[in-house]
């Protein structure tokens, strides 16, 4: 007999387990091909956009002092996902590379679907895991990121983004009027360079060269090479192409998410190379209930930057009095971001209201941003 308290805890965590439905969906798409390949984005981006409209907002907050041992069912889903993704990713590559019913375009569509899985779920879970103290969780984060060839994201995110968000030193803070496509090209190089520089600087403070074996980039490169080699071993050139395709799709989703999370938000410069402390107002918040189930509360991003080590079920949401709000959930907002004129029409007025609300003393934002940022504003 399962104790009632255990069942109650599982019931509360159950909505976050919806991600598991993506595993059979990917396999169904691979088995049937054709238009069935649309099942993967349909069961994530499209479905949860609709569910957001039905379920509405989640304005209640869990007790942030809840101990880890009360969060077992929440933590478990992030721990079992990495092996499930590994089996699904390489299992589908093995199957598809031998499937006679799948043509070239279907293989490309299937790689895209795998990237939706490893980007929407895998990278989101790696983000949660990399922020935790247990070595197992950080190791699992590295495994998930290596499966999309973006291992440096851990170094960039922990050492650069959280420290410099909302400042010119953060490559992944999208600037006002900067369209996603320009941002994407800039950040692909900028995030890798800043991540490597941050690790190199940490080693230098210990009087060690960048090539010291303690540099995590050696682990990143080894894991990535191992997964790429495995794709080649089980699927040949088709396997390599599918692996690269899903990785590119996942990276695009990650940076699209990075783009919307801090668009146009700037921490106040205090002089002497210093900026104000990060506050909830320096990230866009989204309280849409369903998409937060899918993304394990990633859209409560204002609290994540305010308290980076807080586990996802304990992240707090805010009203517009404390943090700027998206009008829709992440699935809709990322789709809007793909069309820069539409994005600017939706978001620029909100950025201007945010500026007037929090920084009324800055009367010339064009001059202010020009002084801080090297790119045109």
C-alpha positions as a Markdown table, in Angstrom:
| # | Residue | x | y | z |
|---|---|---|---|---|
| 1 | Unk | 0.0 | 0.0 | 0.0 |
| 2 | Unk | 1.5 | 3.3 | -1.1 |
| 3 | Unk | 1.2 | 6.0 | 1.7 |
| 4 | Unk | -1.3 | 8.7 | 1.0 |
| 5 | Unk | 1.3 | 11.4 | 1.6 |
| 6 | Unk | 3.5 | 9.8 | -1.2 |
| 7 | Unk | 0.6 | 9.7 | -3.6 |
| 8 | Unk | -0.2 | 13.3 | -2.8 |
| 9 | Unk | 3.3 | 14.4 | -3.6 |
| 10 | Unk | 3.4 | 12.5 | -6.8 |
| 11 | Unk | 0.0 | 13.9 | -7.8 |
| 12 | Unk | 1.4 | 17.5 | -7.4 |
| 13 | Unk | 4.4 | 16.7 | -9.5 |
| 14 | Unk | 2.5 | 14.8 | -12.2 |
| 15 | Unk | 2.0 | 17.7 | -14.7 |
| 16 | Unk | 5.8 | 18.1 | -15.0 |
| 17 | Unk | 5.9 | 14.4 | -16.1 |
| 18 | Unk | 4.0 | 15.2 | -19.3 |
| 19 | Unk | 7.3 | 15.4 | -21.1 |
| 20 | Unk | 7.5 | 11.6 | -21.1 |
| 21 | Unk | 4.8 | 11.5 | -23.7 |
| 22 | Unk | 7.3 | 12.9 | -26.2 |
| 23 | Unk | 9.3 | 9.6 | -26.2 |
| 24 | Unk | 6.5 | 7.4 | -27.8 |
| 25 | Unk | 5.6 | 10.3 | -30.1 |
| 26 | Unk | 9.1 | 10.4 | -31.5 |
| 27 | Unk | 9.0 | 6.6 | -32.1 |
| 28 | Unk | 5.6 | 6.8 | -33.8 |
| 29 | Unk | 6.9 | 9.6 | -36.1 |
| 30 | Unk | 9.9 | 7.4 | -37.0 |
| 31 | Unk | 7.8 | 4.3 | -37.6 |
| 32 | Unk | 5.1 | 6.0 | -39.8 |
| 33 | Unk | 7.1 | 8.8 | -41.5 |
| 34 | Unk | 5.3 | 11.3 | -43.8 |
| 35 | Unk | 3.0 | 13.8 | -42.2 |
| 36 | Unk | 3.3 | 11.9 | -38.9 |
| 37 | Unk | 6.6 | 13.7 | -38.4 |
| 38 | Unk | 4.6 | 16.8 | -37.5 |
| 39 | Unk | 3.5 | 15.0 | -34.3 |
| 40 | Unk | 6.6 | 16.1 | -32.5 |
| 41 | Unk | 6.2 | 19.9 | -32.7 |
| 42 | Unk | 2.5 | 19.4 | -32.5 |
| 43 | Unk | 2.7 | 17.7 | -29.2 |
| 44 | Unk | 5.1 | 20.3 | -27.7 |
| 45 | Unk | 5.0 | 23.8 | -29.1 |
| 46 | Unk | 1.5 | 23.7 | -30.6 |
| 47 | Unk | -0.3 | 21.7 | -28.0 |
| 48 | Unk | 1.1 | 23.6 | -25.0 |
| 49 | Unk | 0.3 | 27.0 | -26.7 |
| 50 | Unk | -3.3 | 25.9 | -26.8 |
| 51 | Unk | -3.2 | 24.5 | -23.2 |
| 52 | Unk | -1.8 | 27.8 | -22.0 |
| 53 | Unk | -5.0 | 29.5 | -23.2 |
| 54 | Unk | -7.1 | 26.8 | -21.5 |
| 55 | Unk | -5.2 | 26.4 | -18.2 |
| 56 | Unk | -4.5 | 30.1 | -17.8 |
| 57 | Unk | -2.0 | 31.5 | -15.3 |
| 58 | Unk | -0.4 | 30.0 | -12.2 |
| 59 | Unk | -0.1 | 32.7 | -9.7 |
| 60 | Unk | 0.5 | 30.6 | -6.6 |
| 61 | Unk | 4.0 | 30.0 | -5.2 |
| 62 | Unk | 5.4 | 27.0 | -3.4 |
| 63 | Unk | 7.1 | 27.5 | -0.1 |
| 64 | Unk | 10.7 | 28.3 | -1.1 |
| 65 | Unk | 12.1 | 26.8 | 2.1 |
| 66 | Unk | 10.8 | 23.3 | 1.2 |
| 67 | Unk | 13.7 | 20.8 | 1.7 |
| 68 | Unk | 15.0 | 18.6 | -1.1 |
| 69 | Unk | 13.7 | 15.4 | 0.4 |
| 70 | Unk | 10.2 | 16.8 | -0.2 |
| 71 | Unk | 10.9 | 17.3 | -3.9 |
| 72 | Unk | 11.7 | 13.6 | -4.8 |
| 73 | Unk | 9.1 | 13.3 | -7.6 |
| 74 | Unk | 10.1 | 16.6 | -9.1 |
| 75 | Unk | 13.8 | 15.8 | -9.1 |
| 76 | Unk | 13.3 | 12.2 | -10.3 |
| 77 | Unk | 12.0 | 13.4 | -13.7 |
| 78 | Unk | 15.2 | 15.4 | -14.3 |
| 79 | Unk | 17.3 | 12.4 | -13.3 |
| 80 | Unk | 15.6 | 9.8 | -15.5 |
| 81 | Unk | 15.4 | 12.0 | -18.6 |
| 82 | Unk | 19.1 | 11.8 | -19.7 |
| 83 | Unk | 19.1 | 8.0 | -20.1 |
| 84 | Unk | 15.7 | 8.1 | -21.8 |
| 85 | Unk | 16.9 | 10.8 | -24.2 |
| 86 | Unk | 20.1 | 8.8 | -24.9 |
| 87 | Unk | 18.2 | 5.7 | -25.7 |
| 88 | Unk | 15.6 | 7.5 | -27.9 |
| 89 | Unk | 18.1 | 9.6 | -29.8 |
| 90 | Unk | 20.5 | 6.9 | -30.7 |
| 91 | Unk | 17.8 | 4.2 | -31.0 |
| 92 | Unk | 15.9 | 6.3 | -33.6 |
| 93 | Unk | 19.1 | 7.1 | -35.4 |
| 94 | Unk | 19.9 | 3.4 | -35.6 |
| 95 | Unk | 16.4 | 2.6 | -36.8 |
| 96 | Unk | 16.0 | 5.4 | -39.3 |
| 97 | Unk | 19.4 | 4.8 | -40.9 |
| 98 | Unk | 18.1 | 1.3 | -41.9 |
| 99 | Unk | 14.4 | 2.2 | -42.5 |
| 100 | Unk | 13.6 | 1.8 | -46.2 |
| 101 | Unk | 10.3 | 3.7 | -45.9 |
| 102 | Unk | 12.0 | 6.9 | -44.9 |
| 103 | Unk | 13.2 | 9.2 | -47.7 |
| 104 | Unk | 15.7 | 12.0 | -47.4 |
| 105 | Unk | 13.2 | 14.7 | -46.5 |
| 106 | Unk | 11.6 | 12.4 | -43.9 |
| 107 | Unk | 15.0 | 11.7 | -42.4 |
| 108 | Unk | 15.6 | 15.5 | -42.2 |
| 109 | Unk | 12.2 | 15.9 | -40.6 |
| 110 | Unk | 12.9 | 13.2 | -38.1 |
| 111 | Unk | 16.2 | 14.8 | -37.2 |
| 112 | Unk | 14.3 | 18.1 | -36.6 |
| 113 | Unk | 11.9 | 16.2 | -34.4 |
| 114 | Unk | 14.7 | 14.7 | -32.4 |
| 115 | Unk | 16.1 | 18.2 | -32.0 |
| 116 | Unk | 12.8 | 19.4 | -30.6 |
| 117 | Unk | 13.1 | 16.7 | -28.0 |
| 118 | Unk | 16.7 | 17.3 | -27.1 |
| 119 | Unk | 16.2 | 21.1 | -27.2 |
| 120 | Unk | 12.8 | 21.7 | -25.6 |
| 121 | Unk | 13.2 | 19.0 | -22.9 |
| 122 | Unk | 16.9 | 18.0 | -22.9 |
| 123 | Unk | 18.5 | 21.4 | -22.7 |
| 124 | Unk | 15.9 | 22.7 | -20.3 |
| 125 | Unk | 16.6 | 19.8 | -18.0 |
| 126 | Unk | 20.4 | 20.3 | -18.4 |
| 127 | Unk | 19.8 | 23.9 | -17.3 |
| 128 | Unk | 18.1 | 22.8 | -14.1 |
| 129 | Unk | 20.8 | 20.1 | -13.4 |
| 130 | Unk | 23.8 | 22.3 | -14.0 |
| 131 | Unk | 22.6 | 24.7 | -11.2 |
| 132 | Unk | 22.5 | 22.0 | -8.6 |
| 133 | Unk | 25.3 | 21.0 | -6.2 |
| 134 | Unk | 25.4 | 17.2 | -6.4 |
| 135 | Unk | 28.1 | 16.0 | -8.9 |
| 136 | Unk | 25.7 | 13.5 | -10.4 |
| 137 | Unk | 23.3 | 16.2 | -11.5 |
| 138 | Unk | 26.0 | 18.3 | -13.0 |
| 139 | Unk | 27.4 | 15.3 | -14.8 |
| 140 | Unk | 24.0 | 14.6 | -16.3 |
| 141 | Unk | 23.8 | 18.2 | -17.4 |
| 142 | Unk | 27.1 | 17.7 | -19.3 |
| 143 | Unk | 25.8 | 14.5 | -20.9 |
| 144 | Unk | 22.6 | 16.2 | -22.1 |
| 145 | Unk | 24.6 | 19.2 | -23.5 |
| 146 | Unk | 27.1 | 17.0 | -25.2 |
| 147 | Unk | 24.3 | 15.2 | -27.1 |
| 148 | Unk | 23.6 | 18.5 | -28.8 |
| 149 | Unk | 27.3 | 19.5 | -29.2 |
| 150 | Unk | 26.8 | 22.6 | -27.0 |
| 151 | Unk | 28.7 | 21.7 | -23.9 |
| 152 | Unk | 30.2 | 25.1 | -23.4 |
| 153 | Unk | 26.7 | 26.4 | -22.5 |
| 154 | Unk | 27.3 | 25.2 | -18.9 |
| 155 | Unk | 30.5 | 27.4 | -18.5 |
| 156 | Unk | 28.9 | 30.3 | -20.3 |
| 157 | Unk | 25.7 | 30.2 | -18.4 |
| 158 | Unk | 27.2 | 29.7 | -14.9 |
| 159 | Unk | 30.3 | 31.9 | -15.2 |
| 160 | Unk | 29.2 | 34.6 | -17.6 |
| 161 | Unk | 25.4 | 34.9 | -18.1 |
| 162 | Unk | 24.4 | 34.9 | -14.5 |
| 163 | Unk | 27.1 | 37.2 | -13.5 |
| 164 | Unk | 26.8 | 39.7 | -16.4 |
| 165 | Unk | 23.2 | 39.4 | -17.5 |
| 166 | Unk | 21.7 | 42.7 | -18.6 |
| 167 | Unk | 25.2 | 44.2 | -19.3 |
| 168 | Unk | 27.4 | 44.5 | -22.4 |
| 169 | Unk | 29.6 | 41.6 | -21.0 |
| 170 | Unk | 26.8 | 39.1 | -21.5 |
| 171 | Unk | 26.7 | 37.8 | -25.1 |
| 172 | Unk | 23.2 | 36.3 | -24.6 |
| 173 | Unk | 21.4 | 39.4 | -23.4 |
| 174 | Unk | 19.5 | 40.5 | -26.5 |
| 175 | Unk | 19.6 | 44.2 | -27.1 |
| 176 | Unk | 16.8 | 46.5 | -27.8 |
| 177 | Unk | 15.9 | 46.4 | -31.5 |
| 178 | Unk | 18.3 | 43.5 | -32.1 |
| 179 | Unk | 16.4 | 40.9 | -34.2 |
| 180 | Unk | 16.8 | 37.3 | -33.4 |
| 181 | Unk | 18.6 | 36.3 | -36.6 |
| 182 | Unk | 21.4 | 38.9 | -36.0 |
| 183 | Unk | 21.4 | 37.9 | -32.3 |
| 184 | Unk | 21.8 | 34.2 | -33.2 |
| 185 | Unk | 24.8 | 34.7 | -35.5 |
| 186 | Unk | 26.4 | 37.0 | -32.8 |
| 187 | Unk | 25.8 | 34.6 | -29.9 |
| 188 | Unk | 27.0 | 31.4 | -31.6 |
| 189 | Unk | 30.5 | 32.8 | -31.6 |
| 190 | Unk | 30.3 | 35.1 | -28.6 |
| 191 | Unk | 29.0 | 32.5 | -26.1 |
| 192 | Unk | 31.8 | 30.0 | -27.0 |
| 193 | Unk | 34.5 | 32.7 | -26.7 |
| 194 | Unk | 33.2 | 34.0 | -23.4 |
| 195 | Unk | 32.8 | 30.5 | -21.9 |
| 196 | Unk | 36.4 | 29.5 | -22.9 |
| 197 | Unk | 37.7 | 32.9 | -21.6 |
| 198 | Unk | 35.9 | 32.5 | -18.3 |
| 199 | Unk | 37.4 | 29.0 | -17.7 |
| 200 | Unk | 40.8 | 30.1 | -18.8 |
| 201 | Unk | 40.6 | 33.0 | -16.4 |
| 202 | Unk | 39.7 | 30.7 | -13.5 |
| 203 | Unk | 42.7 | 28.5 | -14.2 |
| 204 | Unk | 44.9 | 31.5 | -14.5 |
| 205 | Unk | 43.9 | 32.6 | -11.0 |
| 206 | Unk | 45.2 | 29.2 | -9.9 |
| 207 | Unk | 48.4 | 29.7 | -11.9 |
| 208 | Unk | 47.4 | 27.0 | -14.3 |
| 209 | Unk | 47.4 | 27.1 | -18.1 |
| 210 | Unk | 44.2 | 26.7 | -20.1 |
| 211 | Unk | 45.3 | 23.3 | -21.3 |
| 212 | Unk | 45.4 | 21.9 | -17.7 |
| 213 | Unk | 43.4 | 18.7 | -17.5 |
| 214 | Unk | 41.1 | 20.4 | -14.9 |
| 215 | Unk | 39.7 | 22.6 | -17.7 |
| 216 | Unk | 36.1 | 21.3 | -18.3 |
| 217 | Unk | 36.5 | 21.9 | -22.0 |
| 218 | Unk | 38.5 | 18.6 | -22.2 |
| 219 | Unk | 35.4 | 16.8 | -20.8 |
| 220 | Unk | 33.1 | 18.7 | -23.1 |
| 221 | Unk | 35.2 | 17.8 | -26.2 |
| 222 | Unk | 35.5 | 14.1 | -25.2 |
| 223 | Unk | 31.8 | 13.7 | -24.6 |
| 224 | Unk | 30.9 | 15.4 | -27.8 |
| 225 | Unk | 33.4 | 13.4 | -29.8 |
| 226 | Unk | 32.1 | 10.2 | -28.2 |
| 227 | Unk | 28.5 | 10.9 | -29.1 |
| 228 | Unk | 29.3 | 12.0 | -32.7 |
| 229 | Unk | 31.4 | 8.8 | -33.0 |
| 230 | Unk | 28.5 | 6.7 | -31.7 |
| 231 | Unk | 26.2 | 8.2 | -34.3 |
| 232 | Unk | 28.7 | 7.4 | -37.0 |
| 233 | Unk | 29.1 | 3.8 | -35.7 |
| 234 | Unk | 25.4 | 3.0 | -35.6 |
| 235 | Unk | 24.2 | 5.0 | -38.5 |
| 236 | Unk | 27.1 | 5.8 | -40.8 |
| 237 | Unk | 26.9 | 9.1 | -42.7 |
| 238 | Unk | 23.1 | 9.1 | -42.3 |
| 239 | Unk | 23.5 | 8.8 | -38.6 |
| 240 | Unk | 26.1 | 11.7 | -38.5 |
| 241 | Unk | 23.8 | 13.9 | -40.6 |
| 242 | Unk | 20.8 | 13.2 | -38.3 |
| 243 | Unk | 22.8 | 13.8 | -35.2 |
| 244 | Unk | 24.1 | 17.1 | -36.5 |
| 245 | Unk | 20.6 | 18.1 | -37.6 |
| 246 | Unk | 19.1 | 17.4 | -34.2 |
| 247 | Unk | 21.9 | 19.3 | -32.5 |
| 248 | Unk | 21.4 | 22.3 | -34.8 |
| 249 | Unk | 17.7 | 22.3 | -34.0 |
| 250 | Unk | 18.3 | 22.1 | -30.3 |
| 251 | Unk | 20.8 | 24.9 | -30.3 |
| 252 | Unk | 18.5 | 27.1 | -32.3 |
| 253 | Unk | 15.7 | 26.5 | -29.7 |
| 254 | Unk | 18.1 | 27.3 | -26.8 |
| 255 | Unk | 19.3 | 30.6 | -28.3 |
| 256 | Unk | 15.8 | 31.5 | -29.3 |
| 257 | Unk | 14.8 | 31.1 | -25.7 |
| 258 | Unk | 17.9 | 33.0 | -24.5 |
| 259 | Unk | 16.8 | 35.8 | -26.9 |
| 260 | Unk | 13.4 | 36.3 | -25.4 |
| 261 | Unk | 14.3 | 36.0 | -21.8 |
| 262 | Unk | 16.1 | 39.3 | -21.4 |
| 263 | Unk | 15.3 | 41.2 | -24.5 |
| 264 | Unk | 15.9 | 44.9 | -24.1 |
| 265 | Unk | 16.5 | 44.7 | -20.3 |
| 266 | Unk | 19.5 | 46.5 | -18.9 |
| 267 | Unk | 21.0 | 46.7 | -15.5 |
| 268 | Unk | 21.8 | 50.2 | -14.4 |
| 269 | Unk | 25.5 | 51.1 | -14.6 |
| 270 | Unk | 26.9 | 52.4 | -11.3 |
| 271 | Unk | 30.3 | 53.4 | -12.6 |
| 272 | Unk | 33.7 | 52.0 | -12.0 |
| 273 | Unk | 32.8 | 48.9 | -14.0 |
| 274 | Unk | 30.0 | 47.9 | -11.6 |
| 275 | Unk | 26.3 | 47.4 | -12.2 |
| 276 | Unk | 23.4 | 47.1 | -9.8 |
| 277 | Unk | 22.6 | 43.7 | -8.4 |
| 278 | Unk | 20.4 | 41.4 | -10.5 |
| 279 | Unk | 16.7 | 41.7 | -9.6 |
| 280 | Unk | 13.5 | 40.0 | -10.8 |
| 281 | Unk | 12.9 | 43.0 | -13.0 |
| 282 | Unk | 15.9 | 42.0 | -15.2 |
| 283 | Unk | 14.2 | 39.0 | -16.8 |
| 284 | Unk | 10.9 | 38.6 | -18.6 |
| 285 | Unk | 8.5 | 36.5 | -16.5 |
| 286 | Unk | 5.8 | 34.2 | -17.8 |
| 287 | Unk | 3.1 | 32.7 | -15.5 |
| 288 | Unk | 1.4 | 30.6 | -18.2 |
| 289 | Unk | 0.6 | 27.3 | -16.4 |
| 290 | Unk | 0.9 | 24.7 | -19.2 |
| 291 | Unk | 4.1 | 25.8 | -20.8 |
| 292 | Unk | 5.7 | 26.0 | -17.4 |
| 293 | Unk | 4.8 | 22.3 | -17.0 |
| 294 | Unk | 6.6 | 21.5 | -20.2 |
| 295 | Unk | 9.6 | 23.7 | -19.4 |
| 296 | Unk | 9.8 | 22.9 | -15.6 |
| 297 | Unk | 9.1 | 26.5 | -14.6 |
| 298 | Unk | 11.9 | 27.9 | -16.9 |
| 299 | Unk | 9.5 | 30.8 | -17.7 |
| 300 | Unk | 9.6 | 31.9 | -14.0 |
| 301 | Unk | 12.9 | 33.3 | -15.2 |
| 302 | Unk | 12.8 | 36.4 | -13.0 |
| 303 | Unk | 13.1 | 34.3 | -9.9 |
| 304 | Unk | 15.7 | 32.0 | -11.4 |
| 305 | Unk | 18.1 | 34.9 | -11.9 |
| 306 | Unk | 17.3 | 36.3 | -8.5 |
| 307 | Unk | 17.9 | 32.9 | -6.8 |
| 308 | Unk | 19.8 | 30.7 | -9.3 |
| 309 | Unk | 20.2 | 27.7 | -7.1 |
| 310 | Unk | 16.5 | 27.4 | -6.3 |
| 311 | Unk | 15.1 | 24.1 | -7.7 |
| 312 | Unk | 12.4 | 24.4 | -10.3 |
| 313 | Unk | 9.3 | 23.5 | -8.3 |
| 314 | Unk | 10.2 | 26.3 | -5.8 |
| 315 | Unk | 10.7 | 29.1 | -8.3 |
| 316 | Unk | 8.4 | 32.0 | -7.5 |
| 317 | Unk | 6.3 | 34.0 | -9.9 |
| 318 | Unk | 5.9 | 37.7 | -9.8 |
| 319 | Unk | 3.3 | 40.3 | -10.7 |
| 320 | Unk | 4.0 | 43.2 | -13.1 |
| 321 | Unk | 4.8 | 45.4 | -10.1 |
| 322 | Unk | 8.1 | 43.4 | -9.6 |
| 323 | Unk | 8.9 | 41.9 | -13.0 |
| 324 | Unk | 8.1 | 42.5 | -16.6 |
| 325 | Unk | 5.5 | 40.1 | -18.0 |
| 326 | Unk | 5.2 | 38.3 | -21.3 |
| 327 | Unk | 1.7 | 38.5 | -22.8 |
| 328 | Unk | 1.9 | 34.8 | -23.8 |
| 329 | Unk | 3.8 | 31.7 | -22.9 |
| 330 | Unk | 7.3 | 30.7 | -24.3 |
| 331 | Unk | 6.0 | 28.7 | -27.2 |
| 332 | Unk | 4.1 | 31.6 | -28.6 |
| 333 | Unk | 6.7 | 34.2 | -27.8 |
| 334 | Unk | 9.5 | 32.2 | -29.4 |
| 335 | Unk | 7.4 | 31.9 | -32.6 |
| 336 | Unk | 6.8 | 35.7 | -32.6 |
| 337 | Unk | 10.6 | 36.2 | -32.2 |
| 338 | Unk | 11.2 | 34.5 | -35.5 |
| 339 | Unk | 9.5 | 37.4 | -37.2 |
| 340 | Unk | 11.5 | 40.5 | -36.0 |
| 341 | Unk | 9.1 | 43.2 | -37.2 |
| 342 | Unk | 6.3 | 41.4 | -35.3 |
| 343 | Unk | 8.5 | 40.9 | -32.3 |
| 344 | Unk | 9.4 | 44.6 | -32.1 |
| 345 | Unk | 5.7 | 45.5 | -32.5 |
| 346 | Unk | 4.8 | 43.3 | -29.5 |
| 347 | Unk | 7.8 | 43.8 | -27.3 |
| 348 | Unk | 9.3 | 47.3 | -27.8 |
| 349 | Unk | 6.4 | 49.1 | -26.2 |
| 350 | Unk | 6.7 | 46.8 | -23.2 |
| 351 | Unk | 10.4 | 47.5 | -23.0 |
| 352 | Unk | 9.7 | 51.3 | -23.1 |
| 353 | Unk | 7.2 | 50.9 | -20.3 |
| 354 | Unk | 9.7 | 48.9 | -18.3 |
| 355 | Unk | 12.3 | 51.6 | -18.7 |
| 356 | Unk | 9.9 | 54.4 | -17.6 |
| 357 | Unk | 8.8 | 52.3 | -14.6 |
| 358 | Unk | 12.2 | 51.3 | -13.2 |
| 359 | Unk | 14.6 | 53.9 | -14.6 |
| 360 | Unk | 12.7 | 57.2 | -15.0 |
| 361 | Unk | 16.0 | 59.1 | -14.4 |
| 362 | Unk | 17.5 | 57.8 | -17.7 |
| 363 | Unk | 16.0 | 60.3 | -20.2 |
| 364 | Unk | 18.0 | 59.4 | -23.3 |
| 365 | Unk | 18.2 | 55.6 | -23.6 |
| 366 | Unk | 19.8 | 55.8 | -27.1 |
| 367 | Unk | 22.8 | 57.7 | -25.7 |
| 368 | Unk | 22.8 | 55.5 | -22.6 |
| 369 | Unk | 22.9 | 52.3 | -24.6 |
| 370 | Unk | 25.4 | 53.6 | -27.1 |
| 371 | Unk | 27.8 | 54.4 | -24.3 |
| 372 | Unk | 27.5 | 50.8 | -22.9 |
| 373 | Unk | 27.2 | 48.6 | -26.0 |
| 374 | Unk | 29.5 | 48.3 | -29.0 |
| 375 | Unk | 26.7 | 47.3 | -31.4 |
| 376 | Unk | 24.2 | 49.8 | -32.9 |
| 377 | Unk | 21.1 | 50.2 | -30.8 |
